[in-house]
Amino acid sequence: MAEGNQTVIFQFLLLGLPIPTEHQQLYYALFLLMYLTTILGNLIILILIRLDSHLHTPMYLFLSNLSFSDLCFSSVTMPKLLQNMQSQDSSITYAGCLTQMYFFLLFGDLESFLLVAMAYDRYVAICFPLHYMSIMSPRLCVSLVLLSWVLTTFHAMLHTLLMARLSFCEDNVIPHFFCDMSALLKLSCSDTHVNELVIFVTGGLILVIPFVLILVSYARIVSSILKVPSARGIRKAFSTCGSHLSVVSLFYGTIIGLYLCPSADNSTVKETVMAMMYTVVTPMLNPFIYSLRNRDMKGALARVICKKKVFFCL
């Protein structure tokens, strides 16, 4: 369909990952395993929290929402990537591309807010243990979760509507494995200054501020633990914060580097690898870092298994 000298785009082509043809099947198996691990790990967490009453606490309310977010976040991009790796057709419709971008932003932003809520929960539990239940009341916890969902929904909708007003002309090849917002902006033949300004402003609110709040929370946690100088206190500090902060840094570092601090010498391969880190690796690691290494989760798993054994014996 032509409008003047411009051709309106009705579909895009996803180039996918820069993988040699001879290694295609190997990487397909690897990504499929990673995706199944992500789905299984997060489903286990959701089921355990649902079935075990001992886990009906503020911390696990946030964990259940994080697991659901990770499951959906990975499912936004991975099935399409796996399909394209096995198919010769890597096209995606214009509407499908905007839909993928919307849900990618929604669940990515939701994870950002939930990580802040979890960091605050740990801060209150360790620094104010006697007042934990009064501070982290059910009303506050539900309000934090609902606020996270509302803010991320509006943020994702804002970027999607701004993207929908742009025109896309002759070039419809996206050098990525999903409909990345920055890649779409580069293809547009419209003025994208408004989009770029909104990305910079809202990115600071959605990414930078939560990242700083998480760092401050964990810094206060470490400071509180180390006030009692002992080898056990030091071990507890690193056990509580080290692995969590590593995943948080991986998630925020790659996103901030890609969207808020873009570099002119960033190659397509480099950007794709960085995107893989927060879209595939982080959702897979979160169940192990936040839950499956947790003694409460292990106890819940043991109790659920024991109940099933008793049920089958009856």
C-alpha positions in Angstrom: 0.0 0.0 0.0 1.5 3.3 -1.0 1.1 6.8 0.3 2.9 9.3 -1.9 6.5 8.1 -2.1 6.3 6.0 1.1 5.4 2.4 1.6 3.4 1.5 4.7 4.8 -1.5 6.6 2.3 -4.2 7.7 4.9 -6.7 9.0 8.5 -6.8 10.2 11.3 -9.3 9.8 13.2 -10.4 12.9 16.8 -11.2 12.1 17.1 -13.2 15.3 20.5 -14.1 16.8 23.8 -14.0 14.9 24.3 -17.7 15.1 26.2 -19.7 12.4 23.9 -22.2 10.6 26.0 -25.2 11.8 25.4 -24.2 15.4 21.7 -23.4 15.0 20.4 -26.7 16.5 22.8 -26.6 19.5 21.7 -23.1 20.4 18.1 -24.0 19.9 18.4 -26.8 22.4 20.2 -24.6 24.8 17.6 -21.8 24.7 14.8 -24.3 24.9 16.4 -25.8 28.0 16.8 -22.3 29.5 13.2 -21.4 28.8 11.8 -24.7 30.2 14.0 -24.2 33.3 12.5 -20.7 33.7 9.0 -21.9 33.3 9.5 -24.9 35.7 11.3 -22.9 38.4 8.8 -20.1 38.5 5.8 -22.5 38.4 7.2 -24.4 41.3 7.5 -21.2 43.3 3.9 -20.1 42.5 2.5 -23.6 43.3 4.4 -23.8 46.6 3.4 -20.4 47.8 -0.2 -21.1 46.9 -0.3 -24.5 48.6 1.7 -23.9 51.8 0.2 -21.6 54.4 3.6 -21.0 56.0 4.5 -19.0 52.9 1.5 -16.6 53.1 3.7 -13.7 54.2 4.7 -10.3 52.7 8.0 -11.6 51.4 6.4 -14.5 49.5 3.5 -12.3 48.2 6.2 -10.3 46.4 8.0 -13.4 45.3 4.9 -14.9 43.8 4.3 -11.8 41.8 8.0 -11.7 40.7 7.8 -15.3 39.6 4.6 -14.6 37.6 6.3 -11.6 36.1 9.5 -13.6 35.2 7.4 -16.4 33.7 5.5 -13.9 31.5 8.5 -11.7 30.7 10.4 -14.7 29.3 7.3 -16.0 27.4 7.0 -12.7 25.6 10.1 -13.2 23.6 11.4 -16.8 23.9 8.6 -18.8 22.1 8.9 -16.5 19.0 12.7 -16.8 19.1 12.5 -20.6 19.3 9.9 -20.6 16.5 12.0 -18.5 14.2 15.1 -20.6 14.9 13.2 -23.7 13.5 11.3 -21.9 10.8 12.3 -20.1 7.6 9.6 -17.5 8.2 10.8 -14.8 10.8 8.1 -12.3 10.1 5.9 -10.7 12.7 2.8 -8.5 11.9 2.8 -4.8 12.8 0.1 -5.4 15.4 2.0 -8.4 16.8 5.1 -6.4 17.1 3.4 -3.6 19.1 1.7 -6.2 21.2 5.0 -7.9 22.0 6.6 -4.5 22.8 3.7 -3.6 25.2 3.9 -6.8 27.2 7.7 -6.7 27.1 7.6 -3.3 28.7 4.8 -4.2 31.1 6.5 -7.3 32.7 10.0 -5.8 32.5 8.9 -2.7 34.4 6.9 -4.8 36.8 10.0 -6.8 37.7 11.8 -3.5 38.4 9.1 -2.4 40.9 8.8 -5.8 42.6 12.5 -5.9 43.1 12.3 -2.6 45.0 9.4 -4.0 47.1 11.4 -7.1 47.9 14.5 -5.1 48.9 12.3 -2.9 51.2 10.8 -6.0 52.7 14.3 -7.4 53.5 15.4 -4.1 54.9 12.5 -3.9 57.3 12.9 -7.6 58.3 16.6 -7.2 59.2 16.8 -3.7 60.4 13.4 -3.5 62.3 12.6 -7.1 63.1 10.4 -6.3 66.1 8.2 -4.0 64.1 8.2 -6.1 60.9 4.5 -7.2 61.1 3.2 -3.7 61.9 5.2 -2.0 59.1 4.7 -4.7 56.5 0.9 -4.9 57.0 -1.2 -6.8 54.5 -2.7 -3.5 53.4 0.7 -2.0 52.6 1.9 -5.1 50.7 -1.3 -5.4 48.6 -1.1 -1.6 47.9 2.6 -1.9 46.8 1.7 -4.8 44.4 -1.3 -3.0 43.0 0.6 0.2 42.6 3.3 -1.7 40.7 0.8 -3.2 38.3 -1.0 0.1 37.7 2.2 2.2 37.1 3.7 -0.4 34.7 0.5 -0.8 32.8 0.3 2.9 32.1 4.0 3.2 31.3 3.8 0.3 28.8 0.7 1.8 27.2 2.3 5.2 26.9 5.3 3.9 24.9 3.1 1.7 22.8 0.7 4.5 21.8 3.7 6.8 21.1 5.2 4.0 18.9 1.8 3.5 17.1 1.7 7.1 15.9 5.0 6.7 14.0 5.3 5.7 10.3 7.5 2.9 9.1 8.5 3.1 5.4 10.7 0.8 3.3 13.0 -0.8 5.8 11.2 -3.5 7.8 14.1 -5.6 9.0 14.6 -5.6 12.8 18.2 -6.6 13.7 17.0 -8.3 16.9 15.2 -11.4 18.1 12.2 -9.4 19.4 10.5 -6.1 18.7 12.9 -4.0 20.7 11.7 -0.4 21.2 15.1 1.2 20.3 15.4 -1.0 17.1 11.9 0.1 16.0 12.7 3.8 16.5 15.7 3.4 14.2 13.4 2.0 11.5 10.9 4.8 11.7 10.8 7.5 9.0 8.9 9.8 11.4 10.3 12.3 13.9 11.2 10.2 17.0 12.4 13.0 19.3 9.2 12.8 21.5 9.7 9.1 21.9 13.3 9.4 22.8 12.6 12.2 25.3 9.9 10.1 27.0 12.2 7.1 27.1 14.9 9.1 28.8 12.5 10.8 31.3 10.4 7.8 32.2 13.5 5.5 32.1 14.9 7.5 35.0 11.7 7.0 37.0 11.2 3.4 36.1 14.8 2.1 36.2 17.3 4.4 37.8 15.3 5.4 40.9 14.3 1.8 41.7 17.9 0.7 41.2 19.2 3.4 43.6 16.5 2.4 46.1 17.5 -1.2 46.0 21.2 -0.3 46.5 20.4 1.9 49.4 18.2 -0.8 51.0 20.9 -3.4 50.8 23.6 -1.0 52.0 21.5 -0.3 55.1 21.1 -4.1 55.5 24.8 -4.7 55.4 25.5 -1.8 57.7 23.0 -3.1 60.2 24.4 -6.6 60.2 28.0 -5.5 60.4 27.3 -3.4 63.5 27.8 -6.7 65.4 31.3 -7.6 64.1 31.5 -11.3 63.8 32.3 -13.9 61.1 28.7 -15.1 61.2 27.4 -11.5 60.7 29.7 -11.0 57.7 28.6 -14.4 56.2 25.0 -13.4 56.8 25.5 -10.1 55.1 27.0 -11.6 52.0 24.4 -14.4 52.0 21.6 -11.9 52.2 22.8 -9.3 49.7 25.6 -10.8 47.5 23.7 -13.1 45.2 20.6 -10.8 45.1 22.7 -7.8 44.1 24.5 -9.7 41.4 21.2 -10.5 39.7 19.8 -7.0 40.3 23.0 -5.5 38.8 22.8 -7.8 35.8 19.1 -6.9 35.2 19.4 -3.1 35.7 22.9 -2.7 34.3 22.2 -4.1 30.9 18.9 -2.2 30.6 20.3 1.1 31.7 23.3 0.6 29.4 21.1 -0.2 26.4 18.3 2.4 26.7 19.5 5.2 28.9 23.2 5.3 28.0 23.4 4.2 24.4 26.8 4.1 22.9 27.5 5.0 19.2 29.9 2.1 18.9 27.4 -0.4 20.3 27.2 -3.2 17.6 24.1 -5.1 16.9 25.7 -8.3 18.3 26.6 -6.5 21.5 23.1 -5.1 22.0 21.6 -8.6 21.3 23.8 -10.3 23.8 23.0 -7.7 26.4 19.3 -8.1 25.8 19.6 -11.9 26.2 21.1 -11.3 29.6 18.0 -9.6 31.0 15.3 -11.3 28.9 16.5 -14.9 29.2 19.2 -15.3 31.9 17.8 -13.1 34.7 14.3 -14.7 34.7 16.0 -18.1 34.8 18.3 -17.2 37.7 15.7 -15.5 39.8 14.0 -18.6 41.1 17.3 -20.0 42.3 18.6 -16.8 43.7 15.4 -15.6 45.5 13.6 -18.8 46.4 14.8 -22.2 45.6 17.9 -21.6 47.8 15.7 -20.4 50.6 15.1 -22.7 53.6 11.4 -21.8 53.8 10.9 -22.8 50.2 12.7 -26.1 50.7 10.6 -26.8 53.8 7.4 -26.0 51.8 8.5 -28.3 49.0 9.1 -31.1 51.6 5.8 -30.6 53.2 3.9 -30.6 49.9 5.7 -33.8 48.8 4.9 -35.5 52.1 1.2 -34.5 51.9 1.1 -36.0 48.3 2.7 -39.2 49.6 0.1 -39.5 52.4 -2.7 -38.8 49.9 -1.6 -41.5 47.5 -1.1 -44.0 50.4 -4.7 -43.4 51.5 
